């Protein structure tokens, strides 16, 4: 596997994570079964990222800003990791 392919794979993994966070936000607006396997997967993958932000940033009324901060943080880490991979591969 070439260095470009590794960078693309890592970049895709980060992009999927961002979309899972967005999907979790959308799920919060619709009734769903949290034990359904796909939904449980989304919660299991995103909770380790969103949980700490939810504890740090209190909800402002009915608005939870933790997904926005989580997406920004994941995007920042993505840029750093991709830049490091590009420099060392």
C-alpha positions as CSV (number, residue, x, y, z in Angstrom):
1,X,0.0,0.0,0.0
2,X,1.5,3.3,-1.1
3,X,1.7,6.4,1.0
4,X,-1.0,8.2,-1.0
5,X,-3.4,5.2,-0.3
6,X,-2.6,5.3,3.4
7,X,-3.4,9.0,3.6
8,X,-6.6,8.5,1.6
9,X,-7.6,5.7,4.0
10,X,-7.0,7.8,7.1
11,X,-8.7,10.8,5.5
12,X,-11.8,8.6,4.6
13,X,-11.9,7.2,8.2
14,X,-12.0,10.8,9.6
15,X,-14.7,11.8,7.1
16,X,-16.8,8.8,8.0
17,X,-16.5,9.7,11.7
18,X,-17.7,13.3,11.0
19,X,-20.7,11.9,9.0
20,X,-21.5,9.6,11.9
21,X,-21.6,12.5,14.3
22,X,-23.9,14.4,11.9
23,X,-26.1,11.3,11.6
24,X,-26.3,11.1,15.4
25,X,-27.5,14.7,15.5
26,X,-30.2,13.9,13.0
27,X,-31.2,10.9,15.0
28,X,-31.8,13.1,18.0
29,X,-34.7,14.8,16.1
30,X,-36.5,11.6,15.2
31,X,-37.9,8.7,17.3
32,X,-35.7,5.7,17.0
33,X,-34.8,2.4,18.7
34,X,-31.3,2.9,20.3
35,X,-30.9,-0.9,20.4
36,X,-31.3,-1.3,16.6
37,X,-27.8,-2.5,15.4
38,X,-27.0,0.3,13.0
39,X,-28.1,3.0,15.5
40,X,-26.3,1.3,18.3
41,X,-23.2,1.3,16.1
42,X,-23.5,5.0,15.5
43,X,-23.9,5.7,19.3
44,X,-21.0,3.4,20.2
45,X,-18.6,5.0,17.7
46,X,-19.5,8.6,18.4
47,X,-20.0,8.6,22.2
48,X,-16.3,8.4,23.1
49,X,-15.8,11.6,21.1
50,X,-19.0,13.5,22.0
51,X,-19.2,12.5,25.6
52,X,-16.3,14.5,26.9
53,X,-17.5,17.6,25.0
54,X,-21.0,17.2,26.4
55,X,-19.5,17.1,29.9
56,X,-17.4,20.2,29.3
57,X,-19.9,22.3,27.4
58,X,-23.3,22.5,29.0
59,X,-26.4,22.7,26.8
60,X,-27.7,26.2,26.2
61,X,-31.4,25.6,26.8
62,X,-32.5,22.9,24.4
63,X,-29.5,23.4,22.1
64,X,-26.5,21.0,22.5
65,X,-23.4,22.5,21.0
66,X,-21.2,19.5,21.7
67,X,-21.6,17.9,18.2
68,X,-20.4,21.1,16.5
69,X,-17.4,21.3,18.8
70,X,-16.8,17.5,18.2
71,X,-16.9,18.0,14.4
72,X,-14.4,20.9,14.7
73,X,-12.1,18.9,17.0
74,X,-12.2,15.8,14.7
75,X,-11.5,18.1,11.7
76,X,-8.5,19.7,13.4
77,X,-7.1,16.3,14.4
78,X,-7.7,15.1,10.8
79,X,-5.7,18.0,9.4
80,X,-2.8,17.4,11.9
81,X,-2.7,13.6,11.2
82,X,-2.9,14.0,7.4
83,X,-0.1,16.7,7.5
84,X,2.1,14.4,9.7
85,X,1.5,11.5,7.4
86,X,2.3,13.5,4.4
87,X,5.5,14.7,6.0
88,X,6.7,11.3,7.1
89,X,5.5,9.0,4.3
